[in-house]
């Protein structure tokens, strides 16, 4: 087990090294849509790349989720075949969002041996998710 400070230091080391190895201006929160964010997640159990619908209003989340569902075939056939759709996704801080994501299981941010494979996964999958978002963001906005 790691102390809080050791845990923080390892997480910081991972994300710093990721940024150096894969220098790219990631879209993430700069989608120009306050309801939608692209996100990296890497914790004790999984690594994820996701598109999150974060609005607190369930109707707005549902509206955007339905739009994404209408693009499911395009997304799975042209970008990310393994994408998972979760209309009601519970975050650890007990907030409910809608999320579409790809995931790599059985990895841990605390195991440096996992890092090279996870970095490649995060980079390649986010590039594909960004391509999808850029290709269809006008449809999502309107």
C-alpha positions as CSV (number, residue, x, y, z in Angstrom):
1,X,0.0,0.0,0.0
2,X,1.1,3.5,-0.7
3,X,0.8,6.6,1.5
4,X,-1.3,9.5,0.2
5,X,1.8,11.4,-0.8
6,X,3.4,8.4,-2.5
7,X,0.2,7.7,-4.4
8,X,0.0,11.3,-5.5
9,X,3.6,11.3,-6.6
10,X,3.2,8.1,-8.7
11,X,0.1,9.5,-10.4
12,X,1.9,12.7,-11.1
13,X,4.9,10.9,-12.5
14,X,2.7,8.8,-14.8
15,X,0.8,11.8,-16.3
16,X,4.0,13.8,-16.7
17,X,5.8,11.0,-18.5
18,X,2.7,10.4,-20.6
19,X,2.7,14.0,-21.7
20,X,6.4,13.9,-22.6
21,X,6.1,10.6,-24.5
22,X,2.9,11.5,-26.3
23,X,3.1,15.3,-26.8
24,X,-0.3,16.2,-28.3
25,X,-2.7,19.0,-27.6
26,X,-5.5,16.8,-26.4
27,X,-9.1,18.1,-26.8
28,X,-10.4,16.9,-23.4
29,X,-12.3,19.8,-21.8
30,X,-12.0,22.1,-24.9
31,X,-14.9,20.6,-26.8
32,X,-16.7,24.0,-26.9
33,X,-19.7,22.2,-25.5
34,X,-20.1,22.6,-21.7
35,X,-22.0,19.3,-21.5
36,X,-19.4,17.1,-23.2
37,X,-15.8,16.3,-22.2
38,X,-13.3,13.9,-23.4
39,X,-11.4,12.2,-20.6
40,X,-8.5,10.0,-19.7
41,X,-8.8,7.8,-16.6
42,X,-6.2,5.5,-15.1
43,X,-6.5,4.1,-11.6
44,X,-5.8,1.0,-9.5
45,X,-7.9,-1.3,-11.8
46,X,-8.5,0.2,-15.3
47,X,-7.4,2.7,-17.9
48,X,-10.2,4.4,-19.8
49,X,-10.7,6.9,-22.6
50,X,-14.2,8.3,-22.6
51,X,-16.6,10.9,-23.9
52,X,-18.6,12.1,-20.9
53,X,-21.9,13.9,-20.9
54,X,-21.6,15.7,-17.6
55,X,-24.7,18.0,-17.4
56,X,-26.6,17.7,-14.1
57,X,-29.9,17.8,-16.0
58,X,-31.0,14.2,-16.8
59,X,-33.0,15.3,-19.9
60,X,-30.0,17.1,-21.4
61,X,-27.7,14.0,-20.7
62,X,-30.4,11.8,-22.3
63,X,-30.6,14.1,-25.3
64,X,-26.9,13.9,-26.1
65,X,-26.7,10.2,-25.3
66,X,-29.5,9.5,-27.8
67,X,-27.5,11.5,-30.4
68,X,-24.4,9.4,-29.7
69,X,-26.5,6.2,-29.8
70,X,-27.7,7.2,-33.3
71,X,-24.0,7.3,-34.4
72,X,-23.2,3.9,-32.7
73,X,-22.7,2.0,-36.0
74,X,-20.5,4.7,-37.4
75,X,-18.5,4.9,-34.2
76,X,-18.0,1.1,-33.9
77,X,-17.3,0.5,-37.6
78,X,-15.1,3.4,-38.3
79,X,-13.4,4.5,-35.1
80,X,-13.6,2.3,-31.9
81,X,-15.2,-1.2,-32.4
82,X,-15.0,-1.9,-28.7
83,X,-16.7,1.2,-27.4
84,X,-19.1,0.8,-24.5
85,X,-22.3,2.9,-24.1
86,X,-23.4,3.7,-20.5
87,X,-26.3,6.0,-20.2
88,X,-26.1,6.0,-16.4
89,X,-22.5,5.9,-15.2
90,X,-21.7,6.4,-11.6
91,X,-18.5,8.3,-10.9
92,X,-16.6,7.5,-7.6
93,X,-17.6,10.9,-6.2
94,X,-21.2,9.8,-6.5
95,X,-22.1,11.9,-9.5
96,X,-24.1,10.4,-12.3
97,X,-23.1,11.0,-15.9
98,X,-23.5,9.4,-19.3
99,X,-20.3,7.9,-20.8
100,X,-19.1,6.2,-23.8
101,X,-15.7,4.6,-23.3
102,X,-13.1,2.1,-24.2
103,X,-11.3,0.3,-21.3
104,X,-8.2,-1.7,-20.6
105,X,-8.6,-3.8,-17.5
106,X,-6.2,-5.5,-15.1
107,X,-3.8,-2.6,-15.1
108,X,-2.8,-0.3,-12.2
109,X,-1.3,3.2,-12.1
110,X,0.7,1.9,-9.2
111,X,2.5,-0.8,-11.3
112,X,5.1,0.9,-13.5
113,X,5.3,-2.3,-15.6
114,X,1.8,-1.5,-16.9
115,X,2.7,2.0,-17.9
116,X,4.2,1.5,-21.4
117,X,1.2,-0.5,-22.6
118,X,-1.3,1.9,-20.9
119,X,0.3,5.0,-22.5
120,X,0.0,3.5,-25.9
121,X,-3.6,2.5,-25.3
122,X,-4.6,5.9,-24.0
123,X,-2.9,7.8,-26.8
124,X,-4.2,5.6,-29.6
125,X,-7.8,5.4,-28.3
126,X,-8.0,9.1,-27.5
127,X,-6.8,10.0,-31.0
128,X,-9.6,7.8,-32.5
129,X,-12.2,9.3,-30.1
130,X,-11.0,12.9,-31.0
131,X,-11.3,12.0,-34.7
132,X,-14.9,10.9,-34.1
133,X,-15.7,13.9,-32.1
134,X,-14.2,16.3,-34.6
135,X,-16.0,14.6,-37.5
136,X,-19.4,14.7,-35.7
137,X,-19.3,17.6,-33.3
138,X,-21.6,19.8,-35.6
139,X,-24.2,17.0,-35.4
140,X,-23.9,16.9,-31.6
141,X,-24.1,20.7,-31.3
142,X,-27.2,21.1,-33.4
